């Protein structure tokens, strides 16, 4: 597959000084990158650009002492398997894996090739790591927000932005096989019940199915959406946001790109920072450290982004107290 040149601007980094350890490298190292996102998606580009920039800062300059092979699953688990085989055939020194879909595709390679993941969950539940503090094997990385309890916060800010909400439609995609999904749903439903909200689960295979769920419910003024953080929802975020707008449904989304693309608000971890952190782990592995000795990192910073333009279109007046807590307000 032709690798996109979206990070071509990094070419100037070839003149950056290498760190002392990198200068001692005698061979060009190889990194295989598999992400679940779509190749042309601006969020995918931003994450991988951050990864490459951090690698360069650490002394790994593409074309000089490292080769990076990129593959995109485009949100498709079957495609992820095919792309994983292509990367394996290239015999990289280490993998960067973005998202749970890509992680499942490369999981069987953990005996032979180190893997650093970004924004992936359930690695303990699936046995790929023994524990977060001591992975114990050939896999480590940066877990997604689902490893922490952020469900109550989603409901809190949604109710604060739209006080009339009394029924929540929980949107998630097909076949993610997240071991933690049932637990997340239980926590979400429990948190909703505590503040008097009814919940409806909406597992959908495509955006048309989501529209079918919404129309079947007969959307009322008290309805709202909570969108889970999965490869399906992220890769289909624009049509999901468009549906919420068409049916005038307030919604809270898991990551910033939803709000940038017109969603009411998002609350979640900064995934781009995870990719930057993954570069630091790959640097350490290339210099001789073992994944078993690098603890799995959990998110420590969460961002609240509010789209005021969308709020006005929905007839909502966002409370000044909520705006004051936002990390970013889109006018």
N, C-alpha and C positions, 0 to 999 in steps of 0.2 A: 504493500500500500504506500502511496506517496505521502510522505510526512508533510504536514502543513508547515508553512514557513511563518506562522504567526509570531514566533519569537525571533524572527530574523534581526530585529533591532538589537538583539543581544550580541551580534557580531562584533560590536565595538568592545565588548568585554574581553575579547582575545588579547587586548593589550594590557589588561589588568595584571598586577603582580600576583604571582602564586604565593601561597603560604609556604613556609619552610617544609612541611611534610609533603605537600603536593609536589614540590620541586624534586623530591627524592624519588618520586614514582618512576619506574622504569618502563612501564607498559601502559598503553591506552586501556582504560577500563570501560566496561559497557553496562549501561543501565537500561532495563526494559520497563516501559511505562504503559500500564493498562488502566484506563479510566472508563467508568460506566457512562460518562456523558457523551453528548454529540460533539463531533469534531469542530463544527463551525459555530458552536454556542459560545457566546462571549464570556460566560461564566467559566467554561472549560478552559478557554484561552487565558483568563486571568489567573486561574489556579496554577496552571502549568508554567505560565510566565514567572509567577512568584517562585515556584520551585526552581526553575532554571537560573533565575537571578541569584537566589541564595546559594546554589551550587557554585556559581561563578565567584561569588563573594568569598566562598570557602576555598577557592583555588581550583575548582574543577571546571575547566573551560571547554565547552563543546568544540570538537574538531582539533583540540590540542592534546588533552590528556583524558578525555572521556567522550564516548559516543552514546547518544540517547536515542532509542527507538521507541516511537510513540504509536499507540493503537487506541482506538475509541470503540466502545461497545454500542454506542448510540442507544443506550437504554434497553438493549435486547440481550437477555441471558444466553441465547443460542449464538448470537454474534460474538459475545464475550468469550465463549468457549473456543470459537474459531480463531479469534485474535490472540487468545492465550497460547494456542499451539504455534502460531507464527512467531511469537516472542520467544517461546521455549526453544525453538529451532535455532535461534540466534545465540544461544548460550550466554546470556548476560551474567555479570557478576552479582547483580542484585536487582530486585524488582521494586518499583514503586507502584502501588495498587490504589486506585481511587474509588472508594465506595464498596458496598457489600456485594453487589452483583459481580464486579470484577474480582473481588477477593475470593468468592466461591469458585470462579473459573480457574484461578491460579492456585487455590489451596492445596491440591495434590502435589505441587512441586516443592512443598516446604522441606522435604528431606534433602534436597540437593541445592536449592538456590535460596538465599535469604530474601525475605519479603518485608518491606516496610509499607504499611497501609495508612491511608488518610481518609478520615470520615467513614469508617467502617465499624460495624457493631457485631456483637455476638461471638467474638473470637474465643472467649472463655467457654460459652455455651456449646460451641461447635468443637471444642477441644484443640483448636489451633494454638492457643496459649494456655499455660497452666493457671496463670493468674495475671492480673494487671501489673502488680508490683514485680513479679518474677515470671516473665513469659516462659522461660525454660526450654524454648525450642528454637526454631529458625524464623519465627514471625514476631514482629513487634510493630508499633506505630502509634497513631493518633485516633482515638475513638470518637465517634460522632456523639451528638448531644443526647441521643436516645439512651446512652449509658448512664445518664443522670436524669433526675426527675424534674423536667421542665414543663410537664403537662399542666400543672396547676397555674403556672405563670401565664401560659397561653390563654387559659380561660379567664384569669384575672384581668388581663389587659383588654381582652375582647369585651367582657362585661362592662369595663370602665369606659371603653370607647363607644359602646352601643348598649346602654342600660336596658333597653326594651327586649333584648335577646332572651328567649326562654327555651329554644330548641336548637341543638347543635348537631350538624351533620359532619361526621368524622370521615374524611376522604383519604383513602389509601389505594395503592395499585395492586396489580395481580402478581402472584407467584414470587413475592420477595422472600418468602420462607424465613422471615426474621424470627429467630428463636424468642426474641423479646417482645414480639408484636402483641401477643395475648396479654402480657404483663402491662405493656404500655396502654393498651385499650382498657384494661381493668382500672388502672390508675386514673386514666382520663375520665372514665365514667363515674368513678368514685368521687373525684374532685368536682365534677359537674353536679352530681347529686347534692353535694354539701352546700352548693350555692343555689340550689333549686332549678337546675337546668336539666332538661330531658336530652337524651342522646340517641342518635341513629347512626349505625355503622353503614358506610357506603363503600364497600370494596368494588372497584370498577376495573374493567379490562381496557377501556379506552375512554376518550373524552366524551364520545357520543353516549356511552353508558352512563357517565356522570350526569349528563343533561337529562337522560331518561330518569335517573333517580330523583333529580331535583323537580322535574315536572310531575312525577308520580306523587311526590309529597305535597304538591300544591303549595309552593312556597308562600309563606305568610310573613308579615312584618317582623315577627319575632324570631325568624330563622337566621342562622349564621353557619359558616363553615370553619372547621378546624382541619387544616391540611397537614398530613404527616410527612416527615422527611424521608422520602424514598426516591430511588432513581426514576420511577415512573412519574411521580409528581414534579420532580425538578425538571426533567426533560420535557414535560408537557405543561410547564408553568404558565406559558402565555395563553393557551386556550382555556386553562382552568381559571386564570384571572379574568379572562374575557367573559366566561360563563357567570362568574360571581357578579361582574358588573352588569351583565344583561338582566339578571334576575334580581339585582339590587340586594345582594346578600353581603353583609359584613363578613370579613374572613380574616383569620390570623394564619400566617404562613411560617414555615420553619427556618427559612434563611433569607437574607437580604435581597437576592435577585428577584424574588416575588414582588417585593414592595417597589423596587426599581422599575419593574415591568407593569406597574399599575395596581398591585395588590394593596389593600387597605393598610396592613402592617405586618411586620415580621418580627419574630423573636427567636434567636438561636445563636449558635456559635459561629465564629468567623472561620469558614472552611479554608479560605485562602491562607490563613495563618497556619492551618494544619499542614498544608502542602509545603509551606516554608519550613516548618518544623521537621517534616519528613526529609527534607534536603539535609538537615543537620544530622539526622540519624544515618542516612545513607553515607554521608561523609565519614562518619565514625566507623561504619561497617567497612567501607573501602580502605580505611586505615588500619583495620585489623580487629576492631571490637566485634563481639558476638551479639546477635539479636537477643539471645537469652538473657544478656546482662543489661539490656536497655528496657526499662519499664514502659508499659503502654501508658500513654499520656491521655488524660481526660480533659475536656474543655474547661477552661478557667475563666473565660470572659464571654459574656453573652451580649448581643447587640439588639436593641429595640429600634426599629426603623418604622416611621409613620409617614404615610403618603397623604398629605393634607388635601391635595387635589381630588383624590379618590374619596376622601371623607366628605368633602363638600358635595361631590356628585351623588353620594348616598344620603345626603341630607343630615349628616352627623356633625355635631360640634364637639370636637375633641377637647376634653377638659385640660386646662392649663397645667394641672398637676401631672397629667400623663405626658404632655408635650415636654415638660421640664425633665422628665426621666428618659426621654428618647436620646439615643446616641446620634440619630440623624433624622431630620424632618425634610421630606421632599415636598416642595411647594408646587 
